[in-house]
Amino acid sequence: MVLAAMAVLAVLHFRGRPQDLPWTRLDLAEPVGLFTGSKLAALGQDYPQCRALLARAGVTYARLEPIAKGQCGYADAVRLDPGGSRTIGFDPARPGMACPVAAALAMWEWNVVQPAALRRFGSRVVTFEHFGTYNCRYIAGSATLSEHAHARAIDIGGFVLANGKRITVARDWTGNDPEAAFLRDVRDGACRLFSTTLSPDYNAAHRDHLHLDEAARGGWSVCR
């Protein structure tokens, strides 16, 4: 009886927020919920569904030809193009990445980055500065392939705002000013959407960027 009552209360509590339930379908246009991160990571097992979600959310993209290079490569990746529902550009432009990373980036922009920029600076972000996505390499200091080796990661180094302000991880991470607070806002928000979020707080190898990836980990995430 107690379990049944708890189940009823849970349904009543979450009825207005389907994204907080593990069995509901992901919708990129919904706010971030309790299970959004695990649902995004699960898209790595269903690329057609991932592309359908991007299209439904108005994200402009193009499919990339598969790459196979020894243990590296990807079978199904997308290139994010300007326009559509996304308002942020990239520098370098038109990066290619595994579809779940693109889906998580769109939600990060809408739900985390833009609200944080408006709150801290009263201006929107217009550009993500990044250090790349696909790269056939190992994790620094290890014999384990990086998620970059399968285009499942992107390294974000900075942000350019509409008012011309530029914020970089390398320069602005430390301190108590609005720039440092913004970077922690976006790092913490990324932890709810990506399988892995690594910042300068993790180690010196990440002193100048946020590493964001959608590794297949069965629902658990790393946030540092």
C-alpha positions as CSV (number, residue, x, y, z in Angstrom):
1,M,0.0,0.0,0.0
2,V,2.8,2.4,0.9
3,L,4.6,1.7,-2.4
4,A,1.4,2.2,-4.3
5,A,0.7,5.5,-2.6
6,M,4.3,6.7,-3.3
7,A,3.9,5.7,-7.0
8,V,0.6,7.7,-7.2
9,L,2.3,10.7,-5.5
10,A,5.2,10.5,-7.9
11,V,2.9,10.5,-10.9
12,L,1.0,13.5,-9.6
13,H,4.2,15.3,-8.8
14,F,5.7,14.8,-12.2
15,R,2.6,15.0,-14.3
16,G,3.4,18.5,-15.4
17,R,7.1,17.7,-16.1
18,P,7.4,14.6,-18.4
19,Q,11.1,15.2,-18.7
20,D,11.5,14.2,-15.1
21,L,10.3,10.7,-15.7
22,P,12.7,8.0,-17.0
23,W,10.2,6.4,-19.4
24,T,9.0,9.4,-21.3
25,R,10.4,10.3,-24.8
26,L,13.1,12.9,-25.0
27,D,12.1,16.3,-26.4
28,L,14.9,18.8,-27.0
29,A,12.5,21.7,-26.7
30,E,11.5,20.7,-23.1
31,P,13.4,22.1,-20.1
32,V,16.1,19.9,-18.6
33,G,14.7,17.2,-16.4
34,L,16.0,14.6,-14.0
35,F,16.6,12.0,-16.7
36,T,17.5,14.3,-19.7
37,G,21.2,13.5,-19.5
38,S,20.8,9.7,-19.6
39,K,18.3,10.1,-22.5
40,L,20.7,12.1,-24.5
41,A,23.5,9.6,-23.9
42,A,21.1,6.8,-25.0
43,L,20.8,8.5,-28.4
44,G,24.1,6.9,-29.2
45,Q,22.2,3.7,-29.7
46,D,19.6,5.3,-32.0
47,Y,21.0,7.8,-34.5
48,P,17.9,8.0,-36.6
49,Q,15.9,9.0,-33.5
50,C,18.7,11.5,-32.7
51,R,18.5,13.1,-36.1
52,A,14.7,13.2,-35.9
53,L,14.9,15.1,-32.6
54,L,17.3,17.6,-34.0
55,A,15.1,18.2,-37.0
56,R,12.0,18.5,-34.8
57,A,13.7,21.1,-32.6
58,G,14.7,23.1,-35.7
59,V,18.5,22.5,-35.5
60,T,20.2,22.9,-38.8
61,Y,22.6,20.1,-39.6
62,A,24.0,17.9,-42.4
63,R,25.0,14.2,-42.1
64,L,28.7,13.4,-42.5
65,E,30.1,10.4,-44.3
66,P,31.4,7.7,-42.0
67,I,35.1,7.5,-41.2
68,A,37.0,4.4,-40.3
69,K,40.6,4.7,-39.2
70,G,41.8,1.7,-37.2
71,Q,40.2,1.9,-33.8
72,C,39.0,5.5,-34.5
73,G,36.2,6.9,-36.6
74,Y,32.5,7.3,-36.5
75,A,29.6,5.7,-38.3
76,D,27.0,8.5,-38.0
77,A,27.9,12.1,-37.3
78,V,26.5,15.5,-38.1
79,R,27.8,18.9,-39.0
80,L,26.1,21.8,-37.2
81,D,25.3,24.6,-39.7
82,P,24.3,28.2,-39.1
83,G,20.6,29.1,-38.8
84,G,17.6,27.3,-37.5
85,S,16.6,27.3,-33.8
86,R,20.2,27.5,-32.6
87,T,21.4,31.1,-32.3
88,I,25.1,30.4,-31.5
89,G,27.8,30.0,-34.1
90,F,31.1,28.2,-33.8
91,D,34.7,29.2,-34.2
92,P,36.0,27.3,-36.1
93,A,32.7,27.1,-38.0
94,R,30.6,24.0,-38.8
95,P,32.1,21.4,-36.5
96,G,31.2,17.8,-37.0
97,M,30.3,15.5,-34.1
98,A,28.3,12.5,-33.0
99,C,24.6,13.3,-33.1
100,P,24.1,13.0,-29.3
101,V,26.7,15.7,-28.7
102,A,24.9,18.0,-31.1
103,A,21.6,17.4,-29.3
104,A,23.2,18.1,-25.9
105,L,24.9,21.2,-27.2
106,A,21.6,22.6,-28.4
107,M,19.9,22.0,-25.0
108,W,23.0,23.4,-23.2
109,E,22.7,26.6,-25.3
110,W,19.0,27.1,-24.7
111,N,18.7,26.0,-21.1
112,V,22.1,26.9,-19.6
113,V,24.4,29.1,-21.6
114,Q,22.0,31.8,-22.8
115,P,20.2,32.2,-19.4
116,A,23.6,32.5,-17.6
117,A,24.9,35.1,-20.1
118,L,21.8,37.2,-19.8
119,R,21.8,36.9,-16.0
120,R,25.5,37.8,-15.6
121,F,26.0,40.2,-18.5
122,G,22.7,41.2,-20.0
123,S,23.9,40.0,-23.4
124,R,23.5,36.8,-25.3
125,V,26.3,34.5,-26.4
126,V,26.8,34.5,-30.2
127,T,29.9,32.2,-30.6
128,F,31.3,29.1,-29.0
129,E,35.0,29.0,-29.4
130,H,36.2,25.4,-29.5
131,F,39.4,23.3,-29.9
132,G,37.8,20.6,-31.9
133,T,35.7,17.5,-31.9
134,Y,36.9,14.4,-33.9
135,N,40.6,13.6,-33.2
136,C,42.1,10.1,-33.4
137,R,44.0,10.2,-30.1
138,Y,44.4,8.8,-26.7
139,I,43.5,10.4,-23.4
140,A,46.6,12.3,-22.3
141,G,48.9,10.1,-20.3
142,S,46.9,6.9,-20.9
143,A,46.5,4.1,-23.3
144,T,42.7,4.6,-23.5
145,L,41.2,6.2,-26.6
146,S,39.6,9.6,-26.1
147,E,35.9,10.1,-26.8
148,H,37.3,12.5,-29.4
149,A,38.4,9.5,-31.4
150,H,34.8,8.7,-32.1
151,A,33.6,12.4,-32.4
152,R,31.7,12.0,-29.2
153,A,33.3,15.1,-27.6
154,I,33.9,18.8,-28.0
155,D,36.3,21.1,-26.2
156,I,34.9,24.6,-25.5
157,G,37.5,27.2,-24.9
158,G,35.6,30.4,-24.9
159,F,32.4,32.4,-25.5
160,V,31.8,35.6,-27.4
161,L,28.8,37.8,-26.4
162,A,26.7,40.0,-28.7
163,N,28.1,43.1,-26.9
164,G,31.6,42.1,-28.0
165,K,32.7,40.7,-24.6
166,R,34.9,37.6,-24.8
167,I,35.2,35.1,-22.0
168,T,37.8,32.3,-22.0
169,V,38.3,29.4,-19.7
170,A,42.1,29.9,-19.7
171,R,41.9,33.5,-18.6
172,D,38.7,33.8,-16.6
173,W,38.2,30.5,-14.7
174,T,39.8,31.7,-11.5
175,G,38.5,34.6,-9.3
176,N,35.1,35.8,-8.0
177,D,34.1,38.1,-10.9
178,P,31.1,37.6,-13.1
179,E,33.2,35.9,-15.8
180,A,34.3,33.2,-13.4
181,A,30.8,32.8,-12.1
182,F,29.5,32.5,-15.6
183,L,32.0,29.7,-16.5
184,R,31.0,27.8,-13.4
185,D,27.3,28.2,-14.3
186,V,27.8,26.7,-17.7
187,R,30.1,24.0,-16.4
188,D,27.5,23.0,-13.7
189,G,24.7,23.1,-16.2
190,A,26.7,20.9,-18.7
191,C,26.9,18.2,-16.0
192,R,23.2,17.7,-16.3
193,L,23.4,17.1,-20.0
194,F,26.7,15.4,-20.9
195,S,28.1,12.1,-19.8
196,T,31.4,13.8,-19.0
197,T,32.1,17.4,-18.1
198,L,35.7,18.2,-17.3
199,S,37.0,21.7,-16.3
200,P,40.2,23.2,-15.0
201,D,39.1,21.9,-11.6
202,Y,39.8,18.4,-12.9
203,N,43.5,18.7,-14.0
204,A,46.0,20.8,-15.8
205,A,45.2,19.2,-19.1
206,H,41.9,21.0,-19.0
207,R,43.2,24.4,-17.8
208,D,42.0,26.1,-21.0
209,H,38.7,24.4,-21.9
210,L,35.6,22.5,-20.9
211,H,35.6,18.9,-22.2
212,L,32.1,17.8,-23.0
213,D,31.3,14.3,-24.2
214,E,28.5,11.7,-24.5
215,A,30.4,8.5,-23.6
216,A,28.3,5.4,-23.2
217,R,28.3,4.8,-19.5
218,G,24.9,3.3,-18.8
219,G,23.3,6.4,-17.3
220,W,26.0,7.6,-14.9
221,S,28.1,10.7,-15.5
222,V,31.3,12.4,-14.5
223,C,31.4,16.1,-13.5
224,R,34.6,17.7,-12.4
